[in-house]
Amino acid sequence: MGTESTVETPVGVVKPHTVFEKNPAQHAADFEMLHSLPNLQSALQNKPVDCIRVDGASDEGPSHKEVQFMWTERHLEMGKQCTMVTCRFSGGSYLSQVELLNGCIAIGHSNLFIPSTILGSNLGADGGIDNEKLKANLNAATDVYLNSVSGMKCAGNLISFVKGADNDLSKAYLERRNHLLTFLQGSKKKKLELQKKCPDDFAYFSKVWTVRNNRMVKNLPENYVFMLLPCYEMNCLDPVCEKRKPSSEPVWYQGGPPLTYIPMPILDTERAWGSNCDSCAGFCWGHYLSPADNFKWVQENGTGSCVQPPREVLGDFIKQAGEVTDEELKSLAQKTALSESDLRLWVDHLKHIQTGRKQGARKGQQLSLTRKWRPVSQAYTAYAKDQKMRGS
């Protein structure tokens, strides 16, 4: 996205399935590759602050540990002062700028047909799919695609199309990925095995994860925000922290608020839920303070008025609630600046999930008891059968 000091530069990374994996490791290698493009130098190089907006899927969502590791690794290697990764609410990705880019790309490749057998059949001698032939054909098709969409624009800016990263860095990231997942998500036993078999990898993973633990900003809605800031601790492994705290606090932009200020939403009391609002044609579901008013409020009153995402508010409510009354629904709507009809939809959905989980737990308990007593039942049946035969 463009700013007052940076020109907006749209980029499309083309990655056919089978040739490229869809995971954080591949995405990180792709992003690193973009730094070598001449037209992206001004946007990516020598930037102390990174703000990244992503989808919430497991390959890029800010709440996922592997994603956090990859961004922390970059943060550490590039000597960043701040890294912030954010995503929108579930189903809200269509509001992101990248969807405008996708729409422009869709126009560019409309009516385009590229056969998947440019270099010949994908079948091997045994009649099955030969993966090497398939990859060669997909690479050839990608080259044709890149040539076909070259010259497309988005919002008046030329789109740079590149193929996904297939280099030493991407291979290294992908080769170590299983070890990384074991470090992040494996059992205690698996982690000990990794530490013994691959001590260098384990030590490196531990170093990056320690920086993540020290520098991650706590008390943020983890499904939507992952943020790293300097901790300036004596033993921190981050080179930025080793330089000690600067005399003047780093800011978001020249003359702007400090990096420690995180603009979490605050409800606007003057345009509250159900008020006579000039901005709304019909019923007003409430509004949030503008960025400038938000900062002013936080300076004067602190962050106590910052609201949690509706997901968190509803989740906490559902855990305690039985049947949801209209009054409770109205109270929730006022807290979340949503309509009662939207909230009813979400409440019913969460209640349905809650009921399903309870039924699943009960079924699991019954199945466990059945398995526990099955040997006893079988032994009794065998005993009764033996006694019957002896009696006859």
KOLLO-285130 format. One record per residue (C-alpha): x, y, z; residue number from 1. Coordinates in pm, 1 decimal. Layout:
<recs>
REC      east     north        up  rovex
REC         X         Y         Z    NUM
...
</recs>
This chain:
<recs>
REC      east     north        up  rovex
REC       0.0       0.0       0.0      1
REC     117.2     349.4     -79.0      2
REC     193.9     620.5     176.5      3
REC     296.2     985.7     158.6      4
REC     659.4     878.8     124.9      5
REC     625.4     545.2     -60.7      6
REC     467.2     483.3    -401.0      7
REC     212.9     199.8    -411.7      8
REC     372.0     -94.1    -594.2      9
REC     144.9    -389.8    -675.7     10
REC     312.3    -730.2    -712.8     11
REC     176.0   -1069.6    -812.6     12
REC     370.7   -1381.3    -711.2     13
REC     265.2   -1670.7    -934.0     14
REC     299.9   -2014.5    -772.0     15
REC     140.9   -2319.7    -938.9     16
REC      41.7   -2606.5    -711.4     17
REC     274.2   -2908.3    -702.6     18
REC     568.3   -2683.7    -793.9     19
REC     531.9   -2457.4    -487.4     20
REC     403.9   -2540.5    -142.1     21
REC     153.1   -2317.6      35.4     22
REC     302.7   -2261.8     379.2     23
REC     479.8   -1989.8     583.4     24
REC     825.2   -2115.5     484.8     25
REC     758.3   -2069.2     111.4     26
REC     589.7   -1733.2     170.8     27
REC     892.9   -1610.4     367.7     28
REC    1127.6   -1712.1      86.1     29
REC     900.3   -1537.2    -166.8     30
REC     900.9   -1218.5      38.6     31
REC    1278.7   -1226.5      71.8     32
REC    1306.7   -1271.7    -306.1     33
REC    1101.8    -955.0    -363.9     34
REC    1378.9    -751.8    -200.2     35
REC    1595.8    -817.5    -505.6     36
REC    1349.3    -652.5    -748.1     37
REC    1472.6    -302.9    -846.6     38
REC    1125.5    -146.4    -841.4     39
REC    1067.2    -263.4    -482.2     40
REC    1390.7    -136.5    -331.7     41
REC    1241.1     187.1    -204.1     42
REC     942.9       7.4     -52.3     43
REC    1126.0    -277.7     121.6     44
REC    1485.7    -178.5     190.6     45
REC    1603.5      15.1     498.3     46
REC    1264.2      27.6     665.2     47
REC    1282.4       9.8    1047.7     48
REC     908.2     -61.2    1075.2     49
REC     713.2    -333.6     891.8     50
REC     331.7    -333.4     883.3     51
REC     192.9    -642.1     711.9     52
REC    -174.0    -718.7     648.4     53
REC    -257.3   -1083.2     580.5     54
REC    -541.3   -1332.6     570.1     55
REC    -616.8   -1538.6     878.7     56
REC    -540.7   -1879.6     724.7     57
REC    -285.2   -2113.5     882.4     58
REC     -16.9   -2025.2     626.0     59
REC     -14.3   -1653.2     714.7     60
REC    -251.1   -1573.1    1004.7     61
REC     -81.3   -1379.0    1289.7     62
REC    -195.6   -1620.7    1562.2     63
REC      -8.5   -1922.2    1419.6     64
REC     326.3   -2006.4    1577.9     65
REC     506.9   -2090.5    1255.8     66
REC     401.0   -1757.7    1106.3     67
REC     520.4   -1577.2    1419.6     68
REC     854.8   -1755.8    1400.1     69
REC     913.6   -1657.7    1036.3     70
REC     833.3   -1290.6    1101.2     71
REC    1046.8   -1288.0    1417.3     72
REC    1335.5   -1437.9    1221.5     73
REC    1309.3   -1161.9     962.0     74
REC    1269.5    -902.5    1238.6     75
REC    1590.4   -1027.2    1398.0     76
REC    1794.6   -1057.1    1077.8     77
REC    1690.1    -717.4     941.7     78
REC    1731.9    -531.3    1273.2     79
REC    1373.9    -403.8    1277.4     80
REC    1243.2    -169.6    1543.9     81
REC     886.3    -284.4    1497.3     82
REC     703.8    -561.4    1311.9     83
REC     324.2    -568.2    1309.7     84
REC     122.2    -841.1    1136.2     85
REC    -255.2    -792.5    1125.5     86
REC    -560.5    -950.0     965.6     87
REC    -926.0    -857.2     936.2     88
REC   -1228.6   -1029.9    1085.5     89
REC   -1344.5   -1364.6     948.9     90
REC   -1483.0   -1308.1     599.9     91
REC   -1347.3    -952.9     587.1     92
REC   -1051.6   -1010.8     357.1     93
REC   -1253.3    -875.5      64.0     94
REC   -1201.2    -529.2     215.2     95
REC    -822.6    -554.7     181.8     96
REC    -642.9    -374.1     -98.4     97
REC    -504.4    -701.4    -231.9     98
REC    -853.5    -803.4    -344.9     99
REC    -861.1    -500.9    -575.9    100
REC    -532.4    -628.3    -715.3    101
REC    -680.4    -976.6    -760.2    102
REC    -973.6    -826.0    -948.7    103
REC    -740.3    -645.4   -1188.2    104
REC    -540.7    -965.5   -1239.8    105
REC    -863.2   -1156.1   -1309.9    106
REC    -939.4    -912.0   -1591.0    107
REC    -588.3    -960.7   -1723.1    108
REC    -617.6   -1338.0   -1753.4    109
REC    -982.3   -1357.8   -1858.3    110
REC   -1036.9   -1581.8   -2164.4    111
REC    -682.6   -1711.5   -2124.8    112
REC    -639.2   -2086.9   -2167.6    113
REC    -301.1   -2250.8   -2112.4    114
REC    -274.1   -2626.8   -2167.3    115
REC     -98.8   -2828.0   -1896.6    116
REC      82.5   -3041.1   -2155.8    117
REC     299.0   -2781.5   -2330.6    118
REC     605.1   -3006.3   -2304.7    119
REC     416.6   -3329.3   -2362.2    120
REC     212.4   -3574.2   -2157.8    121
REC     230.6   -3577.1   -1777.6    122
REC     199.1   -3956.1   -1768.6    123
REC     490.3   -4182.7   -1686.0    124
REC     578.8   -4525.0   -1825.6    125
REC     355.7   -4696.6   -1567.9    126
REC      51.5   -4494.5   -1676.2    127
REC      46.8   -4279.8   -1361.3    128
REC     131.1   -3911.5   -1314.7    129
REC     500.9   -3839.1   -1345.8    130
REC     560.2   -3553.6   -1098.2    131
REC     875.4   -3434.1   -1272.5    132
REC     695.6   -3404.7   -1607.4    133
REC     404.1   -3234.9   -1434.7    134
REC     630.6   -2979.5   -1269.0    135
REC     806.5   -2908.4   -1598.2    136
REC     471.8   -2850.8   -1770.1    137
REC     344.8   -2627.5   -1488.6    138
REC     664.3   -2421.1   -1499.4    139
REC     623.2   -2380.8   -1874.9    140
REC     257.7   -2282.5   -1828.8    141
REC     363.4   -2027.1   -1564.2    142
REC     606.7   -1868.7   -1809.1    143
REC     326.0   -1838.9   -2065.4    144
REC      98.0   -1688.2   -1798.7    145
REC     357.5   -1430.5   -1691.4    146
REC     408.0   -1327.0   -2052.0    147
REC      30.8   -1302.0   -2110.1    148
REC     -50.1   -1079.5   -1809.3    149
REC     259.0    -860.9   -1837.7    150
REC     164.1    -494.2   -1863.4    151
REC    -149.4    -515.6   -1645.8    152
REC    -215.6    -224.8   -1409.4    153
REC    -388.6    -184.4   -1073.6    154
REC    -509.0     162.0    -967.8    155
REC    -290.3     308.4   -1241.4    156
REC      25.8     131.1   -1124.9    157
REC     200.4    -137.4   -1327.4    158
REC     176.1    -483.8   -1166.3    159
REC     507.1    -666.7   -1130.1    160
REC     456.7   -1038.8   -1191.6    161
REC     721.1   -1285.4   -1070.4    162
REC     743.5   -1658.0   -1021.8    163
REC     767.8   -1792.4    -666.1    164
REC    1107.5   -1836.3    -504.7    165
REC    1289.4   -2154.2    -603.8    166
REC    1638.4   -2089.7    -468.3    167
REC    1875.7   -2197.5    -194.6    168
REC    1686.0   -1999.5      70.6    169
REC    1346.4   -2151.1     -15.0    170
REC    1497.6   -2499.4     -17.0    171
REC    1664.0   -2438.1     320.5    172
REC    1338.1   -2309.2     472.5    173
REC    1140.2   -2606.2     340.4    174
REC    1402.2   -2864.1     440.5    175
REC    1412.2   -2742.6     801.7    176
REC    1032.4   -2700.7     827.0    177
REC     956.8   -3039.6     984.2    178
REC    1218.7   -2973.9    1251.4    179
REC    1071.5   -2628.5    1314.5    180
REC     719.1   -2768.3    1352.0    181
REC     851.3   -3023.7    1599.4    182
REC    1017.5   -2743.9    1798.1    183
REC     698.7   -2534.0    1797.3    184
REC     426.1   -2796.6    1828.5    185
REC     586.6   -3133.1    1906.0    186
REC     559.4   -3333.4    2227.0    187
REC     824.4   -3304.8    2497.8    188
REC     969.1   -3636.8    2383.9    189
REC     992.4   -3525.6    2020.1    190
REC    1158.3   -3198.8    2120.5    191
REC    1422.5   -3382.2    2324.8    192
REC    1491.8   -3609.6    2027.5    193
REC    1529.2   -3303.7    1802.3    194
REC    1768.3   -3140.3    2049.3    195
REC    1989.1   -3452.5    2048.8    196
REC    1980.9   -3520.3    1673.3    197
REC    1996.0   -3159.7    1548.5    198
REC    2148.3   -2945.0    1826.1    199
REC    2237.6   -2656.7    1592.2    200
REC    1883.6   -2628.1    1456.3    201
REC    1737.2   -2653.0    1805.8    202
REC    1969.8   -2381.8    1938.8    203
REC    1883.7   -2149.6    1650.2    204
REC    1508.9   -2207.6    1688.4    205
REC    1540.4   -2139.8    2061.0    206
REC    1725.3   -1812.7    1995.9    207
REC    1458.7   -1679.9    1758.6    208
REC    1174.5   -1796.0    1984.3    209
REC    1333.5   -1629.3    2285.5    210
REC    1338.7   -1300.1    2095.0    211
REC     974.4   -1356.8    2004.9    212
REC     882.4   -1414.4    2370.0    213
REC    1076.7   -1108.9    2487.6    214
REC     960.8    -866.8    2221.6    215
REC     601.9    -971.3    2151.9    216
REC     347.8    -715.4    2273.0    217
REC     112.3    -889.2    2515.7    218
REC    -260.3    -830.5    2572.1    219
REC    -339.8    -783.0    2203.8    220
REC    -617.2    -984.5    2032.8    221
REC    -393.5   -1268.2    1911.0    222
REC    -623.8   -1373.6    1627.9    223
REC    -580.7   -1033.9    1466.5    224
REC    -248.8    -880.2    1575.8    225
REC     107.8   -1002.0    1621.5    226
REC     350.9    -726.7    1714.1    227
REC     718.8    -709.4    1807.1    228
REC     879.2    -410.0    1980.6    229
REC    1221.9    -364.2    2143.5    230
REC    1241.5    -486.9    2501.2    231
REC    1585.4    -328.5    2574.2    232
REC    1662.8    -602.6    2823.5    233
REC    2029.0    -653.4    2915.1    234
REC    2055.2   -1010.6    2784.4    235
REC    1831.2    -976.3    2479.1    236
REC    1969.7   -1143.0    2165.8    237
REC    1828.1    -876.1    1936.8    238
REC    2093.5    -630.9    1804.6    239
REC    1842.6    -343.3    1831.5    240
REC    1805.1    -405.0    2204.7    241
REC    2182.5    -438.7    2246.9    242
REC    2216.5     -72.6    2142.7    243
REC    2012.7      23.8    2449.8    244
REC    1708.6     247.2    2460.7    245
REC    1743.6     566.1    2249.8    246
REC    1712.7     909.2    2407.6    247
REC    1402.3     987.9    2199.2    248
REC    1129.3     726.0    2166.2    249
REC    1082.1     586.7    1810.3    250
REC     762.1     707.2    1641.0    251
REC     529.2     569.8    1373.6    252
REC     610.2     864.3    1147.7    253
REC     778.8    1203.5    1180.9    254
REC     586.9    1405.3    1436.1    255
REC     356.7    1110.1    1504.6    256
REC     277.8     897.9    1811.3    257
REC     536.0     656.6    1960.5    258
REC     559.8     295.6    1843.7    259
REC     432.3     187.6    2184.7    260
REC      96.8     343.5    2097.5    261
REC    -121.4      74.8    1936.6    262
REC    -448.1     220.9    1802.8    263
REC    -695.8     -37.0    1934.1    264
REC   -1061.0      66.6    1871.5    265
REC   -1246.3     287.4    2121.5    266
REC   -1622.1     339.0    2099.0    267
REC   -1730.8     695.1    2023.7    268
REC   -1965.6     797.3    2307.3    269
REC   -2103.7    1086.9    2102.0    270
REC   -2209.2     850.1    1823.6    271
REC   -2309.3     554.3    2036.7    272
REC   -2536.3     260.4    1952.0    273
REC   -2893.2     384.3    1897.7    274
REC   -2801.9     754.2    1894.0    275
REC   -2922.8    1015.8    1646.2    276
REC   -2618.8    1000.1    1423.0    277
REC   -2571.1    1229.6    1122.3    278
REC   -2350.8     970.6     949.7    279
REC   -2614.0     694.1     939.3    280
REC   -2919.4     702.8     715.2    281
REC   -3111.9     461.1     937.5    282
REC   -3052.2     312.7    1280.5    283
REC   -2703.2     382.2    1415.8    284
REC   -2515.4      72.8    1534.7    285
REC   -2239.0     285.0    1686.5    286
REC   -1903.0     418.7    1571.6    287
REC   -1539.2     418.5    1680.4    288
REC   -1315.9     719.1    1742.9    289
REC   -1108.1     845.8    1452.1    290
REC    -731.5     776.0    1469.5    291
REC    -656.4    1131.6    1584.5    292
REC    -929.1    1127.7    1851.4    293
REC    -823.1     779.4    1955.2    294
REC    -466.4     892.7    2025.5    295
REC    -588.1    1200.4    2211.9    296
REC    -818.7     986.1    2426.9    297
REC    -541.6     737.0    2511.3    298
REC    -306.8    1021.9    2608.9    299
REC    -567.5    1164.7    2846.1    300
REC    -738.0     850.0    2976.4    301
REC    -513.8     550.6    2905.4    302
REC    -606.3     232.4    2720.0    303
REC    -882.8     117.8    2955.0    304
REC   -1156.1     213.5    2707.6    305
REC   -1009.8       9.7    2419.0    306
REC   -1258.4    -259.0    2321.5    307
REC   -1196.1    -625.0    2250.6    308
REC   -1298.8    -767.3    1911.4    309
REC   -1660.0    -894.5    1894.4    310
REC   -1516.6   -1247.7    1868.9    311
REC   -1366.8   -1216.4    2218.8    312
REC   -1674.6   -1048.0    2368.5    313
REC   -1910.0   -1311.0    2227.2    314
REC   -1678.8   -1597.6    2319.7    315
REC   -1665.7   -1491.4    2685.2    316
REC   -2042.0   -1437.1    2693.0    317
REC   -2130.4   -1774.9    2540.1    318
REC   -1921.8   -1960.9    2799.0    319
REC   -2140.9   -1819.4    3077.8    320
REC   -2480.8   -1785.0    2907.4    321
REC   -2775.6   -2018.7    2886.1    322
REC   -3066.1   -1909.2    2670.5    323
REC   -2987.7   -1563.7    2533.3    324
REC   -3260.4   -1306.2    2597.1    325
REC   -3337.9   -1002.6    2380.3    326
REC   -3207.5    -773.6    2654.3    327
REC   -2876.3    -959.7    2668.8    328
REC   -2853.0    -944.0    2291.2    329
REC   -2911.4    -568.7    2296.9    330
REC   -2641.1    -524.3    2562.0    331
REC   -2396.3    -724.2    2348.4    332
REC   -2485.2    -515.2    2043.6    333
REC   -2403.3    -195.5    2233.1    334
REC   -2065.9    -335.2    2342.0    335
REC   -1967.5    -453.4    1994.6    336
REC   -2128.0    -185.8    1771.1    337
REC   -2312.0    -453.9    1573.6    338
REC   -2676.1    -502.9    1481.5    339
REC   -2892.9    -737.1    1689.0    340
REC   -2968.6    -947.0    1381.5    341
REC   -2596.8   -1001.6    1314.1    342
REC   -2537.8   -1090.9    1677.0    343
REC   -2829.6   -1334.9    1680.7    344
REC   -2673.2   -1511.0    1383.3    345
REC   -2337.2   -1537.8    1560.2    346
REC   -2487.9   -1640.8    1894.2    347
REC   -2691.5   -1918.5    1733.5    348
REC   -2382.1   -2034.7    1544.7    349
REC   -2165.5   -2043.3    1858.3    350
REC   -2442.2   -2214.5    2057.8    351
REC   -2466.2   -2480.7    1787.1    352
REC   -2089.9   -2539.8    1807.5    353
REC   -2105.0   -2550.4    2188.1    354
REC   -2385.8   -2808.3    2181.3    355
REC   -2199.4   -3020.5    1926.3    356
REC   -1887.0   -3022.0    2141.6    357
REC   -2080.2   -3127.1    2451.2    358
REC   -2248.7   -3407.9    2259.4    359
REC   -1912.2   -3515.3    2121.1    360
REC   -1760.2   -3518.9    2472.2    361
REC   -2047.3   -3730.4    2607.7    362
REC   -2019.5   -3971.0    2315.4    363
REC   -1644.8   -3998.0    2376.0    364
REC   -1699.5   -4080.8    2743.8    365
REC   -1957.6   -4347.0    2657.3    366
REC   -1725.0   -4498.0    2397.6    367
REC   -1439.6   -4499.4    2649.3    368
REC   -1655.2   -4681.9    2906.4    369
REC   -1768.2   -4930.5    2644.7    370
REC   -1408.6   -5010.2    2552.2    371
REC   -1310.5   -5030.5    2918.3    372
REC   -1576.9   -5287.4    3008.7    373
REC   -1574.4   -5480.3    2682.9    374
REC   -1303.5   -5729.7    2796.9    375
REC   -1499.5   -5797.6    3117.8    376
REC   -1818.4   -5852.3    2917.9    377
REC   -1642.6   -6083.4    2675.7    378
REC   -1487.2   -6282.6    2958.8    379
REC   -1825.9   -6320.2    3129.1    380
REC   -1987.6   -6434.4    2804.0    381
REC   -1711.8   -6691.1    2750.3    382
REC   -1750.1   -6813.4    3110.5    383
REC   -2129.5   -6845.7    3077.5    384
REC   -2090.6   -7034.3    2751.7    385
REC   -1838.8   -7272.8    2912.3    386
REC   -2068.8   -7339.1    3208.1    387
REC   -2359.6   -7406.9    2977.6    388
REC   -2157.2   -7659.6    2779.3    389
REC   -2049.0   -7836.8    3097.7    390
REC   -2404.5   -7849.7    3223.9    391
REC   -2525.4   -8006.5    2903.6    392
</recs>
